[in-house]
């Protein structure tokens, strides 16, 4: 687990990043 976490993102981290990007895009595009 530790090795995989150091090398790449976990599913939770990926979902958080995608959510943040989605929110930023939703706010930036209309404005």
C-alpha positions, -999 to 999 in steps of 0.1 A, spaced: 0 0 0 27 24 10 47 18 -23 16 23 -45 6 54 -27 41 69 -31 42 61 -68 7 70 -79 -26 85 -67 -51 64 -49 -88 63 -60 -98 87 -33 -71 112 -42 -81 109 -79 -117 115 -71 -108 146 -49 -87 161 -77 -113 155 -103 -140 171 -81 -118 202 -75 -110 205 -112 -147 201 -120 -158 228 -95 -131 252 -107 -141 246 -143 -178 251 -135 -170 284 -118 -144 296 -144 -162 288 -177 -195 306 -171 -176 336 -157 
